[in-house]
Amino acid sequence: MGEVYWNISSSNLTQIYGSLTLPAQLTGIVGTASLLLNAALLSLFLLKRNLWTPFDLYFLALVSNNVLLHGIATPLTVMLELDDGWPVNIAGCLVYAYAVFILLLNQLAIHSCIAINRIWAMVAPVSFRNFHTFRSAGCLAVAIVVVSHVVGLPLILVDILQRQPVQLGHCFFGDPNYSLVEQVSTMINRILLFACFMIMVISMPVIVWKRWQRLRLKHQIVLRPNAKKRFVPNADITRAREGQSAILIIAFGASIVVCWGPYVTYYVVASGYDLQIVQYLVVLFNCQSVADPIILVCALPVWRNALHEAVCRYNRAKK
């Protein structure tokens, strides 16, 4: 899936000389918005210790990854469109390929991890509370990064050293027409993308079903005449968090269906490859990185309150 960001920036295909195409302009806007929003959320996480929970570690990994991805890929995309070839050396191409392959693998894996984590919490809450700790969440987040690098770095190094992209005038990683290495990288990306997409789609009805079961059970409890109601510590807090988790996963799933669905559908249904269509699908695909921090703040009150407090503190400091 090398085309998921960087097909737009291949000047030998788009025939751009000193000007930006509309898809490249949109990519620059989306990438800049994603960079600013995710960087703001990352700063908020680092400043607010009350946000440091096991589940929020996945969001730390997600927003950090989005910052790196768009911080590297967006300026290089714009530079390439404004030039008649790859504007930097082979080391720059290596960094570019790192962003658009390995960081994208991280993004897909972290989204899947968030969905699976919430399904686990709703389906088996006792097991979740016993085994999901700050250490286990941190180890899982680190494992995602390590595995993506172990899988991706050899493919990138072999591909770039074999093809010498600077000599070809462009840096185009992931085109299956070039080499066996790129065929493998494209297959890995598309399999992981499809798997992540299906996990997010399946998670929505599972979360809604379990939430409905919990609410139905709550209203169906009938106490015996002489029975005393048992007090369950933090029961209201647990129910509130379950509701927030349900809203979060439904919002994430709906956003991914809108942003990633057309891209996934195109490669499943389409028999050919239309570059102009793919360019706009790529722009829509990258909009998910803009939606991630917005959904996180809107769905979780603790993040919303932290942001509100930070804004109020900034306004007081200005006065």
Secondary structure, 3 states (H helix, E strand, C coil): CCHHHHHHHCHHHHCCCCCCCHHHHHHHHHHHHHHHHHHHHHHHHHHCHHHCCCCHHHHHHHHHHHHHHHHHHHHHHHHHHCCCCCCCCHHHHHHHHHHHHHHHHHHHHHHHHHHHHHHHHHHCHHHHHHHCCHHHHHHHHHHHHHHHHHHHHHHHHHHHHHHCHHHHCCCCCCCCCCCHHHHHHHHHHHHHHHHHHHHHHHHHHHHHHHHHHHHHHHHHCCCCCCCCCCCCCCHHHHHHHHHHHHHHHHHHHHHHHHHHHHHHHHHHHCCCCCHHHHHHHHHHHHHHHHHHHHHHHHHCHHHHHHHHHHHHHHHHHHC
